[in-house]
Amino acid sequence: MTPPGIDCSLIVNTFEKPRHLALVLESIAAQTGVAGRLEVIVADDGSRDETADIVAAFAARATVPVRFTSEPHAGFRLARVRNEGARLAQGDTLLFLDGDCILPRDHVAAYLARRRPGVAHLGYCARLPEAASAALAPGSLTGLDLEALAPASERRLLRRRFRKAWWRTLLRHRSKPRLAGGNFGVWRRDFEAVNGFDERFVGWGQEDDDLGLRLRAAGVRLESILDRTCSLHVWHPVDPTATKRWRDGPNVGYFLRRGRLTRCRQGLVVRDAAAIRWGLPSDVVAEPLTQALAAAIPAAARVEPGEPCEIEIVTRPGQGRFTRRAECRLVIAAPDATVEPSLERRADHVARATPAEVAALLERVG
């Protein structure tokens, strides 16, 4: 149950940047206009330094509820870390924030003034120069006009970003404005409807692009809030796992996959085969491959002929065709079966499998 008055959960992800985190938490403590409405969740990717102590000290003096989650570090797992924070959240609104971005005093209030179901609000950061960042120390933010620290060039870039986002939203662009995971707000029910971040994204990048596309597919409108607020990125060396070019990221291949499910399979919850809506071929019991398919999918997970589904399956050997609206079209073919070029063109995935391999394949697809 949500504590009385708490309607916003601010989720801060972090990994081994204790000084930056201390600055971020200090800026959160200075938020105005949100008394009694805010909780803070620090989601850590397994830091092996004083991060936990910094959070504990902040929680001891904070006037808002503070919670902390951390697991042993096992590589860059930002999607998982953000989901862990969201699992603890009790507010109706989720605000996500990178642990190296400090906030102007009215940042949270600006989001709360705009929030509404069915809309995700997209922020971004102004990047502080190295010298200005080095001058910031925990305990030094009191009385500072943080927004004034942003260079004029950064403010111009944010105004341009807002204008582009406003125009693209007006035109109902299919993929822009893009969602940047380090600063955005979303109604919790909308986030849960797409099963949160896809935890199959491991390593640098694309987990936020993917979430934005799936929110759009679920009917959520993405709007920029840069006309009202932004965060301020405190300089640090570039993460060694980051790539200079977007297309060189380790997750790009997975991100560009066809047949993306709106409600991902490995997110806030793991969705097994019984949790997917499947469209099976009409000749489902005619061959050993289709018999194995029918055995692996509970009857309750199968939609009626012609009904929309998440994953529609056609098998070879078999006579079935793709006939319904589906998010993912899958051909499962025996190792020696022929798949017609016309069918292959319509499919999002073509997989070769024996009857014994079908159940394991169904747990991976999508």
C-alpha positions, 0 to 999 in steps of 0.5 A: 500500500502506498504511504499516505501522500506519497505519489512520486518515486524518484529512482536514482541508479548508481555505480561507484560514483560516490561523490556524484551520488552525494551531490545528487542526493543533496540536490534531491533534499533541496526539492521544493513543492513536494513535501510529503509526496516524494520517496527516494530509491537508490538502485545500485549496480553492486558498488564496492565502495562507500556508496551504501554508507552515503545512502545510509547517512542521507536516509538518516537525515532526510525528510523523505522515505529513502530505500536502497537496493544493490546486488553483486556486480556482474557487468553493466546491467542498467536495465536490471538496476532500474527495474529493481528500483521500480519494484520497490516503488510505491508512488503512482509516478516513477521518475528515473534519474542517473546518479551523476545528474543533479537537479534544480530545486523545482525539478520534481515539482515540474514533473508532478505538475505535468504528469498524467496517465498515458503520457511519459515525460522526457527530460535530458541533461545539460552537461557541466564542464569539467572545471565547474563540476570539480568545484562542486563538493557535497555540502556546497550546493546550498544557495547555488543557482544550479541552472545557472551553472549550465553553459549557454551552449548547453542551454541552446542545445536543450532548447533545440532538442525541445523544439524538435521533440515538440514537433515530432510529438505533434506529427506522431513520429513513430520513434522520436522523440527518443526516451533517454533513461537518465531523466524521464517520468512515467505513470507506474501503470504504464511502465508495468504495462510494458513490463519495465525495462528489458533485462536482456539488455546487458552492457552499454546502451539501447535499453532506453530506446527499446523502452520508448518504442514499447511504450509507444506501442502500448499507446503511451504518448511521449512528450518533452518536458525540457521547456520546464526543467532539465538535469545537470550532468556532473562531469566524469570520465567516459565509462570504459564500456561506452562506445563512441558511435551508437551503432557500435554498442553491444546491444544494437543487434538485439535492439534492431531485432524484428518482432519486438514484443510490447510487453517484454519477456524478461523485465519486471517479471519473467514471462514464460511460455504460459504468459504469452498469447500465442497464435498456433497454426491450424494444423497443430497436431499433424506433425511431430514438430507441431505436436511438440508445439501444442504440448509446450504451450498451455491451452489457456495461452492460445488465442482463437483462430483469427484473433490478435496475438503476441507471437504467431507461429507457422511450422514446416513441414505444415500447411499453415500461413500467417493470418492474424495480427501479431507482434512477432511472426515466427516460423519453426522449421524442422532441420531438413524442411523447406521454408518458402521464400514468400513465408520467410519474407513475412516472418520476423524469425525463422528457427530450425528445431527438432521436436525435442528443442521446441520447448526451449525455443519458445522460452527464448523467442520474443 
